[in-house]
Amino acid sequence: MRRARAWMVLIVVAMGATTACASGAVEPGIPADTSGPLTLPQAEQLIEEPLGALAESVSESTDEYASFSADIPAEVQEVNGNCLYVSTVYHSTQRVDSKGWGALADAVRPQMTAWEMDTSALDREERAIGAGLRGQNPHNQAELTVRAWNDHLDEELDGPTMGLEMTVQVPLMDSECS
């Protein structure tokens, strides 16, 4: 009986530790399955706080590949007749190789899951050759993109990624662009 109870306690502790380590995500301020298009306040609640926390956690967990800082403030844009919320844009100027893309994919996965985004593209090898990391929420079409960003360099780069850009876009109600 004691042995069974000891095993049960050990299993519960192990499950709790696994869950605590695996989550690493900030729940959005509105349910991730909220149907779109969203209002501006909904988009801000869905994206900004979790994205800021994601930039910080990715920078900590993959510090040799990324050190994100907020670079461009969030804004509402009209793109090809569609009203979009474009989140704060985060940039990093560190070199990223194929191993780094794998580490980045692992680091963004928990937050993408909290946003109910499709994470299948994170496992594709082409992420390291320009496809970046992408995921989209099927309910409101919010899309996270982590892509190569070399705009900070003085000359064109043909080779390894020397920087990253991370942003989320989500369609807004047309009235938000009026």
Contact map, one row per residue, 1 for C-alpha under 8 A:
1111100000000000000000000000000000000000000000000000000000000000000000000000000000000000000000000000000000000000000000000000000000000000000000000000000000000000000000000000000000
1111110000000000000000000000000000000000000000000000000000000000000000000000000000000000000000000000000000000000000000000000000000000000000000000000000000000000000000000000000000
1111111000000000000000000000000000000000000000000000000000000000000000000000000000000000000000000000000000000000000000000000000000000000000000000000000000000000000000000000000000
1111111100000000000000000000000000000000000000000000000000000000000000000000000000000000000000000000000000000000000000000000000000000000000000000000000000000000000000000000000000
1111111110000000000000000000000000000000000000000000000000000000000000000000000000000000000000000000000000000000000000000000000000000000000000000000000000000000000000000000000000
0111111111000000000000000000000000000000000000000000000000000000000000000000000000000000000000000000000000000000000000000000000000000000000000000000000000000000000000000000000000
0011111111100000000000000000000000000000000000000000000000000000000000000000000000000000000000000000000000000000000000000000000000000000000000000000000000000000000000000000000000
0001111111110000000000000000000000000000000000000000000000000000000000000000000000000000000000000000000000000000000000000000000000000000000000000000000000000000000000000000000000
0000111111111000000000000000000000000000000000000000000000000000000000000000000000000000000000000000000000000000000000000000000000000000000000000000000000000000000000000000000000
0000011111111100000000000000000000000000000000000000000000000000000000000000000000000000000000000000000000000000000000000000000000000000000000000000000000000000000000000000000000
0000001111111110000000000000000000000000000000000000000000000000000000000000000000000000000000000000000000000000000000000000000000000000000000000000000000000000000000000000000000
0000000111111111000000000000000000000000000000000000000000000000000000000000000000000000000000000000000000000000000000000000000000000000000000000000000000000000000000000000000000
0000000011111111100000000000000000000000000000000000000000000000000000000000000000000000000000000000000000000000000000000000000000000000000000000000000000000000000000000000000000
0000000001111111110000000000000000000000000000000000000000000000000000000000000000000000000000000000000000000000000000000000000000000000000000000000000000000000000000000000000000
0000000000111111111000000000000000000000000000000000000000000000000000000000000000000000000000000000000000000000000000000000000000000000000000000000000000000000000000000000000000
0000000000011111111100000000000000000000000000000000000000000000000000000000000000000000000000000000000000000000000000000000000000000000000000000000000000000000000000000000000000
0000000000001111111110000000000000000000000000000000000000000000000000000000000000000000000000000000000000000000000000000000000000000000000000000000000000000000000000000000000000
0000000000000111111111000000000000000000000000000000000000000000000000000000000000000000000000000000000000000000000000000000000000000000000000000000000000000000000000000000000000
0000000000000011111111100000000000000000000000000000000000000000000000000000000000000000000000000000000000000000000000000000000000000000000000000000000000000000000000000000000000
0000000000000001111111110000000000000000000000000000000000000000000000000000000000000000000000000000000000000000000000000000000000000000000000000000000000000000000000000000000000
0000000000000000111111110000000000000000000000000000000000000000000000000000000000000000000000000000000000000000000000000000000000000000000000000000000000000000000000000000000000
0000000000000000011111110000000000000000000000000000000000000000000000000000000000000000000000000000000000000100000000000000000000000000000000000000000000000000000000000000000000
0000000000000000001111111000000000000000000000000000000000000000000000000000000000000000000000000000000000000110000000000000000000000000000000000000000000000000000000000000000000
0000000000000000000111111100000000000000000000000000000010000000000000000000000000000000000000000000000000000110000000000000000000000000000000000000000000000000000000000000000000
0000000000000000000000111110000000000000000000000100110000000000000000000000000000000000000000000000000000000110010000000000000000000000000000000000000000000000000000000000000000
0000000000000000000000011111000000000000000000001100110000000000000000000000000000000000000000000000000000000010010000000000000000000000000000000000000000000000000000000000000000
0000000000000000000000001111100000000000000000000100000000000000000000000000000000000000000000000000000000000000011000000000000000000000000000000000000000000000000000000000000000
0000000000000000000000000111111100000000000011101100000000000000000000000000000000000000000000000000000000000000011000000000000000000000000000000000000000000000000000000000000000
0000000000000000000000000011111000000000000011101000000000000000000000000000000000000000000000000000000000000000000000000000000000000000000000000000000000000000000000000000000000
0000000000000000000000000001111101000000010011000000000000000000000000000000000000000000000000000000000000000000000000000000000000000000000000000000000000000000000000000000000000
0000000000000000000000000001111111000000000001000000000000000000000000000000000000000000000000000000000000000000000000000000000000000000000000000000000000000000000000000000000000
0000000000000000000000000001011111000000000001000000000000000000000000000000000000000000000000000000000000000000011100000000000000000000101000000000000000000000000000000000000000
0000000000000000000000000000001111100000000000000000000000000000000000000000000000000000000000000000000000000000001100000000000000000000101100000000000000000000000000000000000000
0000000000000000000000000000011111110000000000000000000000000000000000000000000000000000000000000000000000000000000000000000000000000000001100000000000000000000000000000000000000
0000000000000000000000000000000011111100000000000000000000000000000000000000000000000000000000000000000000000000000000000000000000000000001100000000000000000000000000000000000000
0000000000000000000000000000000001111100000000000000000000000000000000000000000000000000000000000000000000000000000000000000000000000000001110000000000000000000000000000011100000
0000000000000000000000000000000000111110000000000000000000000000000000000000000000000000000000000000000000000000000000000000000000000000000110000000000000000000000000000111100000
0000000000000000000000000000000000111111011000000000000000000000000000000000000000000000000000000000000000000000000000000000000000000000000100000000000000000000000000000111100000
0000000000000000000000000000000000001111111000000000000000000000000000000000000000000000000000000000000000000000000000000000000000000000000000000000000000000000000000000001100100
0000000000000000000000000000000000000111111100000000000000000000000000000000000000001000000000000000000000000000000000000000000000000000000000000000000000000000000000000001000100
0000000000000000000000000000000000000011111110000000000000000000000000000000000000000000000000000000000000000000000000000000000000000000000000000000000000000000000000000000000000
0000000000000000000000000000010000000111111111000000000000000000000000000000000000000000000000000000000000000000000000000000000000000000000000000000000000000000000000000000000000
0000000000000000000000000000000000000111111111100000000000000000000000000000000000001000000000000000000000000000000000000000000000000000000000000000000000000000000000000101000000
0000000000000000000000000000000000000001111111110000000000000000000000000000000000000010000000000000000000000000000000000000000000000000000000000000000000000000000000000000000000
0000000000000000000000000001110000000000111111111000000000000000000000000000000000000000000000000000000000000000000000000000000000000000000000000000000000000000000000000000000000
0000000000000000000000000001111100000000011111111100000000000000000000000000000000000000000000000000000000000000001000000000000000000000000000000000000000000000000000000000000000
0000000000000000000000000001100000000000001111111110000000000000000000000000000000000010000000000000000000000000000000000000000000000000000000000000000000000000000000010000000000
0000000000000000000000000000000000000000000111111111000000000000000000000000000000000011000000000000000000000000000000000000000000000000000000000000000000000000000000000000000000
0000000000000000000000000101100000000000000011111111100000000000000000000000000000000000000000000000000000000000000000000000000000000000000000000000000000000000000000000000000000
0000000000000000000000001111000000000000000001111111110000000000000000000000000000000000000000000000000000000010000000000000000000000000000000000000000000000000000000000000000000
0000000000000000000000000000000000000000000000111111111000000000000000000000000000000000000000000000000000000000000000000000000000000000000000000000000000000000000000010000000000
0000000000000000000000000000000000000000000000011111111100000000000000000000000000000000000000000000000000000000000000000000000000000000000000000000000000000000000000000000000000
0000000000000000000000001100000000000000000000001111111110000000000000000000000000000000000000000000000000000000000000000000000000000000000000000000000000000000000000000000000000
0000000000000000000000001100000000000000000000000111111111000000000000000000000000000000000000000000000000010010000000000000000000000000000000000000000000000000000000000000000000
0000000000000000000000000000000000000000000000000011111111100000001110000000000000000000010000000000000000000000000000000000000000000000000000000000000000000000000000000000000000
0000000000000000000000000000000000000000000000000001111111110000000100000000000000000000000000000000000000000000000000000000000000000000000000000000000000000000000000000000000000
0000000000000000000000010000000000000000000000000000111111111000000000000000000000000000000000000000000000100000000000000000000000000000000000000000000000000000000000000000000000
0000000000000000000000000000000000000000000000000000011111111110011100000000000000000000000000000000000100110000000000000000000000000000000000000000000000000000000000000000000000
0000000000000000000000000000000000000000000000000000001111111110111100000000000000000000000000000000000000000000000000000000000000000000000000000000000000000000000000000000000000
0000000000000000000000000000000000000000000000000000000111111110001000000000000000000000000000000000000000000000000000000000000000000000000000000000000000000000000000000000000000
0000000000000000000000000000000000000000000000000000000011111110000000000000000000000000000000000000000000100000000000000000000000000000000000000000000000000000000000000000000000
0000000000000000000000000000000000000000000000000000000001111111110000000000000000000000000000000001001100100000000000000000000000000000000000000000000000000000000000000000000000
0000000000000000000000000000000000000000000000000000000001111111111000000000000000000000000000000000000000000000000000000000000000000000000000000000000000000000000000000000000000
0000000000000000000000000000000000000000000000000000000000000111111000000000000000000000000001000000000000000000000000000000000000000000000000000000000000000000000000000000000000
0000000000000000000000000000000000000000000000000000000000100111111000000000000000000000000001110001000100000000000000000000000000000000000000000000000000000000000000000000000000
0000000000000000000000000000000000000000000000000000000001100111111100000000000000000000000111110000000000000000000000000000000000000000000000000000000000000000001100000000000000
0000000000000000000000000000000000000000000000000000001001110011111110000000000000000000001111000000000000000000000000000000000000000000000000000000000000000000000000000000000000
0000000000000000000000000000000000000000000000000000001101100000011111000000000000000000011100000000000000000000000000000000000000000000000000000000000000000000000000000000000000
0000000000000000000000000000000000000000000000000000001000000000001111100000000000000000011100000000000000000000000000000000000000000000000000000000000000000000000000000000000000
0000000000000000000000000000000000000000000000000000000000000000000111111000000000000001111000000000000000000000000000000000000000000000000000000000000000000000000000000000000000
0000000000000000000000000000000000000000000000000000000000000000000011111000000000000001111000000000000000000000000000000000000000000000000000000000000000000000000000000000000000
0000000000000000000000000000000000000000000000000000000000000000000001111100000000000001110000000000000000000000000000000000000000000000000000000000000000000000000000000000000000
0000000000000000000000000000000000000000000000000000000000000000000001111110000000000011100000000000000000000000000000000000000000000000000000000000000000000000000000000000000000
0000000000000000000000000000000000000000000000000000000000000000000000011111000000001111100000000000000000000000000000000000000000000000000000000000000000000000000000000000000000
0000000000000000000000000000000000000000000000000000000000000000000000001111100000001111000000000000000000000000000000000000000000000000000000000000000000000000000000000000000000
0000000000000000000000000000000000000000000000000000000000000000000000000111110000111100000000000000000000000000000000000000000000000000000000000000000000000000000000000000000110
0000000000000000000000000000000000000000000000000000000000000000000000000011111000111100000000000000000000000000000000000000000000000000000000000000000000000000000000000000000010
0000000000000000000000000000000000000000000000000000000000000000000000000001111111110000000000000000000000000000000000000000000000000000000000000000000000000000000000000000000010
0000000000000000000000000000000000000000000000000000000000000000000000000000111111110000000000000000000000000000000000000000000000000000000000000000000000000000000000000000000000
0000000000000000000000000000000000000000000000000000000000000000000000000000011111000000000000000000000000000000000000000000000000000000000000000000000000000000000000000000000000
0000000000000000000000000000000000000000000000000000000000000000000000000000011111100000000000000000000000000000000000000000000000000000000000000000000000000000000000000000000000
0000000000000000000000000000000000000000000000000000000000000000000000000000011111110000000000000000000000000000000000000000000000000000000000000000000000000000000000000010010000
0000000000000000000000000000000000000000000000000000000000000000000000000001111011111000000000000000000000000000000000000000000000000000000000000000000000000000000000000011110110
0000000000000000000000000000000000000000000000000000000000000000000000000001111001111100000000000000000000000000000000000000000000000000000000000000000000000000000000001111000000
0000000000000000000000000000000000000001001000000000000000000000000000000111100000111110000000000000000000000000000000000000000000000000000000000000000000000000000000001111000000
0000000000000000000000000000000000000000000000000000000000000000000000000111100000011111100000000000000000000000000000000000000000000000000000000000000000000000000000111100000000
0000000000000000000000000000000000000000000100110000000000000000000000001110000000001111100000000000000000000000000000000000000000000000000000000000000000000000000000111000000000
0000000000000000000000000000000000000000000000010000000000000000000001111110000000000111110000000000000000000000000000000000000000000000000000000000000000000000000000110000000000
0000000000000000000000000000000000000000000000000000000000000000000001111100000000000111111000000000000000000000000000000000000000000000000000000000000000000000000011100000000000
0000000000000000000000000000000000000000000000000000001000000000000111110000000000000001111100000000000000000000000000000000000000000000000000000000000000000000000011100000000000
0000000000000000000000000000000000000000000000000000000000000000001111100000000000000000111110000000000000000000000000000000000000000000000000000000100000000000001111000000000000
0000000000000000000000000000000000000000000000000000000000000000011110000000000000000000011111000000000000000000000000000000000000000000000000000000000000000000001110000000000000
0000000000000000000000000000000000000000000000000000000000000000011000000000000000000000001111100000000000000000000000000000000000000000000000000000110100000000011100000000000000
0000000000000000000000000000000000000000000000000000000000000001111000000000000000000000000111110000000000000000000000000000000000000000000000000000000000000000011100000000000000
0000000000000000000000000000000000000000000000000000000000000000110000000000000000000000000011111000000000000000000000000000000000000000000000000000000000000001111000000000000000
0000000000000000000000000000000000000000000000000000000000000000110000000000000000000000000001111111100000000000000000000000000000000000000000000000000000000001111000000000000000
0000000000000000000000000000000000000000000000000000000000000000000000000000000000000000000000111111100000000000000000000000000100000000000000000000000000000001100000000000000000
0000000000000000000000000000000000000000000000000000000000000000000000000000000000000000000000011111110000000000000000000000000100000000000000000000000000000000000000000000000000
0000000000000000000000000000000000000000000000000000000000000000000000000000000000000000000000011111111000000000000000000000000000000000000000000000000000000000000000000000000000
0000000000000000000000000000000000000000000000000000000000000100100000000000000000000000000000011111111100000000000000000000000000000000000000000000000000000000000000000000000000
0000000000000000000000000000000000000000000000000000000000000000000000000000000000000000000000011111111110000000000000000000001100010000000000000000000000000000000000000000000000
0000000000000000000000000000000000000000000000000000000000000000000000000000000000000000000000000111111111000000000000000010000000000000000000000000000000000000000000000000000000
0000000000000000000000000000000000000000000000000000000000000100000000000000000000000000000000000011111111100000000000000000000000000000000000000000000000000000000000000000000000
0000000000000000000000000000000000000000000000000000000001000100100000000000000000000000000000000001111111110000000000000000000000000000000000000000000000000000000000000000000000
0000000000000000000000000000000000000000000000000000000000000000000000000000000000000000000000000000111111111000000000000110000000001000000000000000000000000000000000000000000000
0000000000000000000000000000000000000000000000000000000000000000000000000000000000000000000000000000011111111100000000000100000000000000000000000000000000000000000000000000000000
0000000000000000000000000000000000000000000000000000000011001100000000000000000000000000000000000000001111111100000000000000000000000000000000000000000000000000000000000000000000
0000000000000000000000000000000000000000000000000000010001000000000000000000000000000000000000000000000111111111000000000000000000000000000000000000000000000000000000000000000000
0000000000000000000000000000000000000000000000000000000000000000000000000000000000000000000000000000000011111111100000100100000000000000000000000000000000000000000000000000000000
0000000000000000000001111000000000000000000000000000000000000000000000000000000000000000000000000000000001111111110000000000000000000000000000000000000000000000000000000000000000
0000000000000000000000111100000000000000000000000100010000000000000000000000000000000000000000000000000000011111111000000000000000000000000000000000000000000000000000000000000000
0000000000000000000000000000000000000000000000000000000000000000000000000000000000000000000000000000000000011111111111100000000000000010000000010000000000000000000000000000000000
0000000000000000000000000000000000000000000000000000000000000000000000000000000000000000000000000000000000001111111111100000000000000000000000000000000000000000000000000000000000
0000000000000000000000001111000100000000000000000000000000000000000000000000000000000000000000000000000000000111111110000000000000000000000000000000000000000000000000000000000000
0000000000000000000000000011000110000000000001000000000000000000000000000000000000000000000000000000000000000011111110000000000000000000100000000000000000000000000000000000000000
0000000000000000000000000000000110000000000000000000000000000000000000000000000000000000000000000000000000000001111111000000000000000001110000000000000000000000000000000000000000
0000000000000000000000000000000000000000000000000000000000000000000000000000000000000000000000000000000000000001111111100000000000000011110001100000000000000000000000000000000000
0000000000000000000000000000000000000000000000000000000000000000000000000000000000000000000000000000000000000001100111111000000000000011110000000000000000000000000000000000000000
0000000000000000000000000000000000000000000000000000000000000000000000000000000000000000000000000000000000001001100011111110000000000110000000000000000000000000000000000000000000
0000000000000000000000000000000000000000000000000000000000000000000000000000000000000000000000000000000000000000000001111111000000000010000000000000000000000000000000000000000000
0000000000000000000000000000000000000000000000000000000000000000000000000000000000000000000000000000000000000000000001111111001000001110000000000000000000000000000000000000000000
0000000000000000000000000000000000000000000000000000000000000000000000000000000000000000000000000000000011001000000000111111001000001100000000000000000000000000000000000000000000
0000000000000000000000000000000000000000000000000000000000000000000000000000000000000000000000000000010010000000000000111111100000000000000000000000000000000000000000000000000000
0000000000000000000000000000000000000000000000000000000000000000000000000000000000000000000000000000000000000000000000011111111000000000000000000000000000000000000000000000000000
0000000000000000000000000000000000000000000000000000000000000000000000000000000000000000000000000000000000000000000000000011111110000000000000000000000000000000000000000000000000
0000000000000000000000000000000000000000000000000000000000000000000000000000000000000000000000000000000000000000000000000001111111110000000000000000000000000000000000000000000000
0000000000000000000000000000000000000000000000000000000000000000000000000000000000000000000000000000100000000000000000001101111111111000000000000000000000000000000000000000000000
0000000000000000000000000000000000000000000000000000000000000000000000000000000000000000000000001100100000000000000000000000111111110000000000000000000000000000000000000000000000
0000000000000000000000000000000000000000000000000000000000000000000000000000000000000000000000000000000000000000000000000000111111110000000000000000000000000000000000000000000000
0000000000000000000000000000000000000000000000000000000000000000000000000000000000000000000000000000000000000000000000000000011111110000000000000011000000000000000000000000000000
0000000000000000000000000000000000000000000000000000000000000000000000000000000000000000000000000000000000000000000000000000011111111000000000000010000000000000000000000000000000
0000000000000000000000000000000000000000000000000000000000000000000000000000000000000000000000000000100000000000000000000000011111111100000000001111000000000000000000000000000000
0000000000000000000000000000000000000000000000000000000000000000000000000000000000000000000000000000000010000000000000001100001000111110000000011110000000000000000000000000000000
0000000000000000000000000000000000000000000000000000000000000000000000000000000000000000000000000000000000000000000000101100000000011111000000111100000000000000000000000000000000
0000000000000000000000000000000000000000000000000000000000000000000000000000000000000000000000000000000000000001000011111000000000001111100000111000000000000000000000000000000000
0000000000000000000000000000000000000000000000000000000000000000000000000000000000000000000000000000000000000000000111000000000000000111110011110000000000000000000000000000000000
0000000000000000000000000000000110000000000000000000000000000000000000000000000000000000000000000000000000000000001111000000000000000011111111100000000000000000000000000000000000
0000000000000000000000000000000000000000000000000000000000000000000000000000000000000000000000000000000000000000000111000000000000000001111111000000000000000000000000000000000000
0000000000000000000000000000000111110000000000000000000000000000000000000000000000000000000000000000000000000000000000000000000000000000111110000000000000000000000000000000000000
0000000000000000000000000000000011111100000000000000000000000000000000000000000000000000000000000000000000000000000000000000000000000000111111000000000000000000000000000110000000
0000000000000000000000000000000000011000000000000000000000000000000000000000000000000000000000000000000000000000000000000000000000000001111111100000000000000000000000000110000000
0000000000000000000000000000000000000000000000000000000000000000000000000000000000000000000000000000000000000000000010000000000000000001110111110000000000000000000000011110000000
0000000000000000000000000000000000000000000000000000000000000000000000000000000000000000000000000000000000000000000010000000000000000111100011111000000000000000000000011100000000
0000000000000000000000000000000000000000000000000000000000000000000000000000000000000000000000000000000000000001000000000000000000001111000001111100000000000000000001111000000000
0000000000000000000000000000000000000000000000000000000000000000000000000000000000000000000000000000000000000000000000000000000000011110000000111110000000000000000011110000000000
0000000000000000000000000000000000000000000000000000000000000000000000000000000000000000000000000000000000000000000000000000000000011100000000011111000000000000000111100000000000
0000000000000000000000000000000000000000000000000000000000000000000000000000000000000000000000000000000000000000000000000000000001111000000000001111100000000000000111000000000000
0000000000000000000000000000000000000000000000000000000000000000000000000000000000000000000000000000000000000000000000000000000001010000000000000111110000000000111110000000000000
0000000000000000000000000000000000000000000000000000000000000000000000000000000000000000001010000000000000000000000000000000000000000000000000000011111100000000111110000000000000
0000000000000000000000000000000000000000000000000000000000000000000000000000000000000000000010000000000000000000000000000000000000000000000000000001111110011000111100000000000000
0000000000000000000000000000000000000000000000000000000000000000000000000000000000000000000000000000000000000000000000000000000000000000000000000000111111000000000000000000000000
0000000000000000000000000000000000000000000000000000000000000000000000000000000000000000000010000000000000000000000000000000000000000000000000000000111111000000000000000000000000
0000000000000000000000000000000000000000000000000000000000000000000000000000000000000000000000000000000000000000000000000000000000000000000000000000011111111000000000000000000000
0000000000000000000000000000000000000000000000000000000000000000000000000000000000000000000000000000000000000000000000000000000000000000000000000000001111110000000000000000000000
0000000000000000000000000000000000000000000000000000000000000000000000000000000000000000000000000000000000000000000000000000000000000000000000000000000011111000000000000000000000
0000000000000000000000000000000000000000000000000000000000000000000000000000000000000000000000000000000000000000000000000000000000000000000000000000010011111100000000000000000000
0000000000000000000000000000000000000000000000000000000000000000000000000000000000000000000000000000000000000000000000000000000000000000000000000000010010111111000000000000000000
0000000000000000000000000000000000000000000000000000000000000000000000000000000000000000000000000000000000000000000000000000000000000000000000000000000000011111000000000000000000
0000000000000000000000000000000000000000000000000000000000000000000000000000000000000000000000000000000000000000000000000000000000000000000000000000000000001111100000000000000000
0000000000000000000000000000000000000000000000000000000000000000000000000000000000000000000000111000000000000000000000000000000000000000000000000000000000001111110000000000000000
0000000000000000000000000000000000000000000000000000000000000000000000000000000000000000000000111000000000000000000000000000000000000000000000000001110000000011111100000000000000
0000000000000000000000000000000000000000000000000000000000000000000000000000000000000000000011110000000000000000000000000000000000000000000000000001110000000001111100000000000000
0000000000000000000000000000000000000000000000000000000000000000010000000000000000000000001111110000000000000000000000000000000000000000000000000001110000000000111110000000000000
0000000000000000000000000000000000000000000000000000000000000000010000000000000000000000001111000000000000000000000000000000000000000000000000000111110000000000111111000000000000
0000000000000000000000000000000000000000000000000000000000000000000000000000000000000000111100000000000000000000000000000000000000000000000000001111100000000000001111100000000000
0000000000000000000000000000000000000000000000000000000000000000000000000000000000000000111000000000000000000000000000000000000000000000000000011110000000000000000111110000000000
0000000000000000000000000000000000000000000000000000000000000000000000000000000000000111110000000000000000000000000000000000000000000000000000011100000000000000000011111000000000
0000000000000000000000000000000000000000000000100010000000000000000000000000000000000111000000000000000000000000000000000000000000000000000001111000000000000000000001111100000000
0000000000000000000000000000000000000000000000000000000000000000000000000000000000011110000000000000000000000000000000000000000000000000000001110000000000000000000000111110000000
0000000000000000000000000000000000001100001000000000000000000000000000000000000000011100000000000000000000000000000000000000000000000000000111100000000000000000000000011111000000
0000000000000000000000000000000000011100000000000000000000000000000000000000000001111000000000000000000000000000000000000000000000000000000111000000000000000000000000001111100000
0000000000000000000000000000000000011111001000000000000000000000000000000000000000111000000000000000000000000000000000000000000000000000000000000000000000000000000000000111110100
0000000000000000000000000000000000011110000000000000000000000000000000000000000000100000000000000000000000000000000000000000000000000000000000000000000000000000000000000011111110
0000000000000000000000000000000000000000000000000000000000000000000000000000000001100000000000000000000000000000000000000000000000000000000000000000000000000000000000000001111111
0000000000000000000000000000000000000000000000000000000000000000000000000000000000000000000000000000000000000000000000000000000000000000000000000000000000000000000000000000111111
0000000000000000000000000000000000000011000000000000000000000000000000000001000000100000000000000000000000000000000000000000000000000000000000000000000000000000000000000001111111
0000000000000000000000000000000000000000000000000000000000000000000000000001110000100000000000000000000000000000000000000000000000000000000000000000000000000000000000000000111111
0000000000000000000000000000000000000000000000000000000000000000000000000000000000000000000000000000000000000000000000000000000000000000000000000000000000000000000000000000011111
